[in-house]
Amino acid sequence: MGGCIKFLFRSLSIIVALIAIGIGYLKFNDVHRQKFFAKFLNQISDPSNTAIMDIRCNQLLKHSNVKGHVLEIGSGTGINFPCIHNNTDILSYTGIEPNIHTYPYFYQFIKQYQDIPFPIRLSNDSATDMYEIPSNSMDTVIMTLVLCSVPDPLPEKVLREAHRVLKAGGKFLFFEHMSANYETNPTIYGFQRMIEPIWSIVGDGCRFKPITNYFDSMKQVYTTVEYQLTKLPIPLFFVRDAVKGQLIK
C-alpha cells in the first residue's frame, strides 16, 4: 500500500512539474504562447453551445443591432459569424486581431458560410491605435470577451479609439466576463486572485478585472452607456460573472 501511495505521489509530482515547465515556457515565449492560445481558443469556441450563442446572437448581435460598416475588436477564430454571416444590413466587416495565429482558424471557420453578403478584412492593428480606420467611418463596433486581455490602463484607450471610429449614433456592442464581486462572492473572488498568475499566461494576458469600471468611465465620452450584469452559462465556475450592453456615440 505504501509503495502504491509513493508511486502515485511521484507521478503527481512529475505531472505538476511538467505543467509548471510548460507554463514557464509559455510565459517567456510570446510566439508559442500566442500559437497555444489560438489553438486553445479554437477548441473552446463552440458554436453548438446554444446557451452562449443565444447571448451572442439573440441578445447582443441580433440583426437589428448590427448594420452598416462593422468593426470587431478581437475577431479571434470567428465565433460571432454564426450571428452575422447572413445579415444583409452589413456593408463591410473589419476584424481587429493582433494574434495572427488565429487567422487560419478564422478563415477555416467561416468557409462553412457560402452566403456572406459583405467583404471581410482582418488587421493586426492594436485596438488602442486603429490608424488604418478613418474617424467617423464605422456604424457598429463589436467586442466580445476581449477586455480581460487588455492590460491597464489601455482598456479606456480602446473604448476611446472605438468612439473615434464610430459615426454619430453608432453603436458599440459588448459582452465581457469580469471579476466576481468581493462583497457578495468573496470565495470566487479569492479563487480568481489565486489562479490569476497562471490564468493570465494560459489565457494570453486575460485577467479578472472589474470591467464595468471601464464602461462607467465612458459616461462623459459616449452619449449613452447601458449595461447589465449576467452569468455565463459555462461549467467553469470562476469565469461566470459577465456584463453585456452597448455604448452609443
N, C-alpha and C positions, 0 to 999 in steps of 0.2 A: 504493500500500500504506500509506504514511504517513498519507494522508488518511483512509483507512478506519479505521486504528487511532485517529486523533484523534476521528473520529465516534463510534466505539464507546466511547471513554473519556468523551466529553462526555455521551453517552446514559446511561452507567452513573452518572456524577456526578449527572445530573438525577434519575435513579431513586432514588439514595441520599438526595439532598436532599429529595425528596418524601416518602420513608419517614420521614426524620428530622422533617420538619414535621408529618406525620401523628401520629407517636408523641408529639411535643411537645404537640400539640393534645389528644390523649387524656390526657396526664399532667395537664393543668391544667383539664380539663373533665370533672367527675365524671359528669354525666348521659350525655354522649356515650360516655364510656369504658364505663359500665355497659350502655348500649344495644349498643355494639360487642361487648362480652363476651357478652351474652345471645345475640346472633346467632351469634357465633363458637362458643359452647358448643352451640347447637342444631345447627350444622353438623357438629361433630366428635362429637356424641353419636350413635353409630351402633349401633342395636340388632341390626344384621345382622353385627356383628363378633363372631363366635362365641367367639373366644378370650377377649375381655374379658367378654362376657356369661356365659361359663362361670364366671369368677371371681365375678362379681356374683351370679348366680342359683343356681349349683350348689354353690359353696363357701361363700359368705357368707350369702346371703339365701334359702336353701332354706326351704321352708315349715315345717319342724320348728323352725327358729331364730326365725322371725318370727311373733308372735302377740299377741293382745290389743290394747290401745291402743298404736299405733305412732307414734313421733315420728321424723321425718327431719330432720337438721340439714344444710341445704344441698340442698334438693329440686331446685334447678336447673330443667332442662327435663323432668324426669320420667323420666330414663333408667332408673331402677330399677323402674319399673312393669311391664315385661315379666316381672320376677321375682315380683311380689307381687299383680298385679291379680286373680288368681283364688284367692287364699289365703283360704279361708273361716274360718280361725282368727283373722283380723284383725277387730277390732271397730270401730276408727276409725283414720284416718290424719291426722296433722297435719304439714305441711311448713313448716319454718322457712327462709325465703329472703329476705334483706334486699334483693336485687336484684329489684325489682318488674317489671323489663323482661323477666324470664324467664317471668312468669306466662302471657302469651298462648301462648308455646311449650309450656308445661307442659300447659295445658288442651287445646290442639290435639292434642298427642301422645297424651294418654290417651283422647281421643274414640274411638280405634280399639277400645277395650276396652268392650264393652257389658255385660259381666257382673261389673263391680266390685261386690262384695257389702258394701262398707263406705263410710261417709261420708268425704268428703275436705275438708280445710280448709287453706288456705295463710295464713301470717302473715309479716309483715316484721319481726318482733321480732329483736333481736340474740340470738345464741345464748349470749352472756355474761350475759344477763338476760332469761330467758323468763318474764316476770312474769305472763303470761296463763295459764301452765300450772301447776296446783297441784303441790305436793310429793307424792311417792309416788303419782303418777297414771298413769305410763306403764309398760307391760310390756316394750317393746322400743324402743331408740333405734338409728337407722341413721345412719351418716355415711360417705360415700364421696368421696374426692378433694376435701376441703374445707379441712383444717387448714393447707395451704400458704398459703392466702389470709388466714389469721387472724394479725395482727401480734403479735409478742411484746410482753408476756408473757401475752397473752389466751388462748392455747390451753389452758393449765391451768385457767383460769376456765371455759372452755367445758366441759371434762371434769367439773369440779366441779358445774356447773349441771346437766349431764346426770345426774349422780349424785343430785342433789336431786330431780329429777322422776321418777326411776325408782322403781318399787316394790322392796321387798326381794326379792332373787333375780332382778330384771330384768336384761336383757342389753343391752349397748351394743356393736353390731357395727360394725366399721370396716375401711376399705380406703383406704390413703393412699399417694401417691407421696412420695418423700423424696430428700434429697441423697445423692450417691454417697459411698462411704467413702473418705476421703482416703488412708488407708494402702494399701488394696487396689486402688483405682482412681483414682490421682491425676490422670490425664489428663481423665477425665469430670468429676471434682470441680472441676478448674481451669476447664474449659469452662463449667460451671454458674455459677461465680463471675463469669466474664467476661460472660456474657449476662444475668445476673440483673437488672440495671437495666432492660433492655428487656423481658425476660420478665415482670417484675412489673407493667409498665404494660399490656402486651397481655393478660396473664392476670388483670387486675383485682386485683392485690396478691399473686398467687401467688409464693412464693419457695422456693428449695431449702433445706430445713431437715432437721436430724436428728430426725425425727418421733418415733422410738422414745423419745427422752428425755422427751417429754411423758407417754407411757404409763407409763414407768418411775416417774415422779414420783407416779403414782396408786396405787402398791402399798400405801400406807398409808390410802388412801381406799376403794377397792373391795376386796371380799373375794377376787376373782380377777382377775388381769391376764395374759392369754395373747395372744401374737402370734408370727408367723413372717415372715421376710423372703421376698420373692418378686420376680419380674421381670414388668413389664407387657409383654404381647405386642403392642407397637406399634412403628412404624418410627422414631419419634423416639428416637435412642439415648441422649439425655441426660435422659430422664424415665422410664427403665425401672425404676429402683430403687423398690421399694414394700414396704409392710408391710400385713398383714391379721391380724385377730384379734378378740378380744372382752374386754370388761370386764364383770364381774358384780357387782352391788351386794350 
